Amino acid sequence: MVVLQFRFLLVPFLTSIMGEAQYMMQDAALMNYIDRRFLSLEKRMEKCNQDILDYVEEFRDFSKMVLSRLAGLNNYKAEVKSEVENLLSRIEQAQRDIDYFGSVTHSKTCIEVEEELVKQQLFEEAEERKKLKLMLNASCDNMLAGIKSLKIVKKTGDKYGTWMKDPGKKHTKIYLLNGSVNNVILEFANIMTFVESNHTLKARRVTLPFPWEGTGHIMYQGFLFYHRYGSLNEIIKFNIQKRNTVDQMLLPGAGRIPTYQLSPSTKIDLAIDEQGLWAIHAEPETGGNIVVTKINHITMAVEHTWDTSCNSKDAEAAFMVCNTLYVVYNTPSGGTSRIQCVYDVLDAVNTYEIPVLHFPKHRGSHSSMHYNPKERQLFAWGDGAQIIYKLHTKQK
């Protein structure tokens, strides 16, 4: 009985001891695992520190090597720069010696070549003058000497306009073009019909297919030549009897600025003299100076162009007489008109010897002036009045 009680007490005791031993073994195993992990981490940390030390040492060695190389390059650069500067100095000296030698040995040859070029240029200019004289009929030797009188024929129309007579042998008709933009021409049988009080009832109305611009139109040998409105530089040739357009052309360089500062609506002014059809305009490239162009009225081709010394500032009109341009100037408020710039395309007139020519009696402004070589008169439009100026000419 006692033995049974002892066994009964011994079994729980042993069970308890065995459980505690098992826990101790598990704790020991855990501690051993933790110790191994720490040892591994410590070894890795030690290796990392050693790698960093190695990298730092390697970077220091590389930096020393690079700095030493750069110092060497700077020294080499200075040496090369010195050698290059020395070489350039020697080249410049050699070039100066070559130039001096060339100037000494070839100066005579250069002078001879230059003289030949001048002779060739003078020869070409002389040939050009001969061609121009043949083209323009050098026998035309009249020049303007004065303005003898004025006659106000009528006062009708707007401030701006043009009236004229065709300078042909059998032409007696008068043409009235009122306004700076219009497309209706009034044609009168003669000047007597024009001056009558009911002249508009007796006029033949001619409607143009395209309106004109400005007051620079002209009648010549049955054709009206005018600057087409809305175009830069188109000139229309219109048959006044058949009422149709027969030709047109573009005038190079024209149409960008007014021909005359005091007549801003006129960009191209067409003129007639003893030689035929001319165009007068101004260009920005000439500083506002007037340009004269000879036009073949049959082929509508440019024959020659001259840049004149006459400025468009304070100019109101111009006309051609026997190859010579006469520019009329005034004041912006409208004073006494005067001719104070003359340009002869053949250089037959010394413009500095020509006195300033004043227009008699009339005070005001002119919107157009056209020379009639047959009658040697100016047909002018002044503030709505149709005026005739008789001209006095002399031999050039």
Secondary structure in CASP SS format (residue, H / E / C, confidence):
PFRMAT SS
TARGET T0000
AUTHOR 0000-0000-0000
METHOD secondary structure of the structure
MODEL  1
M C 1.00
V H 1.00
V H 1.00
L H 1.00
Q H 1.00
F H 1.00
R H 1.00
F H 1.00
L H 1.00
L H 1.00
V H 1.00
P H 1.00
F H 1.00
L H 1.00
T H 1.00
S H 1.00
I H 1.00
M H 1.00
G H 1.00
E H 1.00
A H 1.00
Q H 1.00
Y H 1.00
M H 1.00
M H 1.00
Q H 1.00
D H 1.00
A H 1.00
A H 1.00
L H 1.00
M H 1.00
N H 1.00
Y H 1.00
I H 1.00
D H 1.00
R H 1.00
R H 1.00
F H 1.00
L H 1.00
S H 1.00
L H 1.00
E H 1.00
K H 1.00
R H 1.00
M H 1.00
E H 1.00
K H 1.00
C H 1.00
N H 1.00
Q H 1.00
D H 1.00
I H 1.00
L H 1.00
D H 1.00
Y H 1.00
V H 1.00
E H 1.00
E H 1.00
F H 1.00
R H 1.00
D H 1.00
F H 1.00
S H 1.00
K H 1.00
M H 1.00
V H 1.00
L H 1.00
S H 1.00
R H 1.00
L H 1.00
A H 1.00
G H 1.00
L H 1.00
N H 1.00
N H 1.00
Y H 1.00
K H 1.00
A H 1.00
E H 1.00
V H 1.00
K H 1.00
S H 1.00
E H 1.00
V H 1.00
E H 1.00
N H 1.00
L H 1.00
L H 1.00
S H 1.00
R H 1.00
I H 1.00
E H 1.00
Q H 1.00
A H 1.00
Q H 1.00
R H 1.00
D H 1.00
I H 1.00
D H 1.00
Y H 1.00
F H 1.00
G H 1.00
S H 1.00
V H 1.00
T H 1.00
H H 1.00
S H 1.00
K H 1.00
T H 1.00
C H 1.00
I H 1.00
E H 1.00
V H 1.00
E H 1.00
E H 1.00
E H 1.00
L H 1.00
V H 1.00
K H 1.00
Q H 1.00
Q H 1.00
L H 1.00
F H 1.00
E H 1.00
E H 1.00
A H 1.00
E H 1.00
E H 1.00
R H 1.00
K H 1.00
K H 1.00
L H 1.00
K H 1.00
L H 1.00
M H 1.00
L H 1.00
N C 1.00
A C 1.00
S C 1.00
C C 1.00
D C 1.00
N E 1.00
M E 1.00
L E 1.00
A E 1.00
G E 1.00
I E 1.00
K E 1.00
S E 1.00
L E 1.00
K E 1.00
I E 1.00
V E 1.00
K E 1.00
K E 1.00
T C 1.00
G C 1.00
D C 1.00
K C 1.00
Y C 1.00
G E 1.00
T E 1.00
W E 1.00
M E 1.00
K E 1.00
D C 1.00
P C 1.00
G C 1.00
K C 1.00
K C 1.00
H C 1.00
T C 1.00
K C 1.00
I E 1.00
Y E 1.00
L E 1.00
L E 1.00
N E 1.00
G C 1.00
S C 1.00
V E 1.00
N E 1.00
N E 1.00
V E 1.00
I E 1.00
L E 1.00
E E 1.00
F E 1.00
A C 1.00
N C 1.00
I H 1.00
M H 1.00
T H 1.00
F H 1.00
V H 1.00
E C 1.00
S C 1.00
N C 1.00
H H 1.00
T H 1.00
L H 1.00
K H 1.00
A C 1.00
R E 1.00
R E 1.00
V E 1.00
T E 1.00
L E 1.00
P E 1.00
F E 1.00
P E 1.00
W E 1.00
E E 1.00
G C 1.00
T C 1.00
G C 1.00
H C 1.00
I E 1.00
M E 1.00
Y E 1.00
Q C 1.00
G C 1.00
F E 1.00
L E 1.00
F E 1.00
Y E 1.00
H E 1.00
R E 1.00
Y C 1.00
G C 1.00
S C 1.00
L C 1.00
N C 1.00
E E 1.00
I E 1.00
I E 1.00
K E 1.00
F E 1.00
N E 1.00
I C 1.00
Q C 1.00
K C 1.00
R C 1.00
N E 1.00
T E 1.00
V E 1.00
D E 1.00
Q E 1.00
M E 1.00
L E 1.00
L C 1.00
P C 1.00
G C 1.00
A C 1.00
G C 1.00
R C 1.00
I C 1.00
P C 1.00
T C 1.00
Y E 1.00
Q C 1.00
L C 1.00
S E 1.00
P C 1.00
S C 1.00
T C 1.00
K C 1.00
I C 1.00
D E 1.00
L E 1.00
A E 1.00
I E 1.00
D E 1.00
E C 1.00
Q C 1.00
G E 1.00
L E 1.00
W E 1.00
A E 1.00
I E 1.00
H E 1.00
A E 1.00
E C 1.00
P H 1.00
E H 1.00
T H 1.00
G C 1.00
G C 1.00
N E 1.00
I E 1.00
V E 1.00
V E 1.00
T E 1.00
K E 1.00
I E 1.00
N E 1.00
H C 1.00
I C 1.00
T C 1.00
M C 1.00
A E 1.00
V E 1.00
E E 1.00
H E 1.00
T E 1.00
W E 1.00
D E 1.00
T E 1.00
S E 1.00
C E 1.00
N E 1.00
S C 1.00
K C 1.00
D C 1.00
A E 1.00
E E 1.00
A E 1.00
A E 1.00
F E 1.00
M E 1.00
V E 1.00
C C 1.00
N C 1.00
T E 1.00
L E 1.00
Y E 1.00
V E 1.00
V E 1.00
Y E 1.00
N C 1.00
T C 1.00
P C 1.00
S C 1.00
G C 1.00
G C 1.00
T C 1.00
S C 1.00
R E 1.00
I E 1.00
Q E 1.00
C E 1.00
V E 1.00
Y E 1.00
D E 1.00
V C 1.00
L C 1.00
D C 1.00
A C 1.00
V C 1.00
N C 1.00
T H 1.00
Y H 1.00
E H 1.00
I C 1.00
P C 1.00
V C 1.00
L E 1.00
H E 1.00
F C 1.00
P C 1.00
K C 1.00
H C 1.00
R C 1.00
G C 1.00
S C 1.00
H C 1.00
S C 1.00
S E 1.00
M E 1.00
H E 1.00
Y E 1.00
N E 1.00
P C 1.00
K C 1.00
E C 1.00
R C 1.00
Q E 1.00
L E 1.00
F E 1.00
A E 1.00
W E 1.00
G E 1.00
D C 1.00
G C 1.00
A E 1.00
Q E 1.00
I E 1.00
I E 1.00
Y E 1.00
K E 1.00
L E 1.00
H E 1.00
T E 1.00
K E 1.00
Q E 1.00
K C 1.00
END
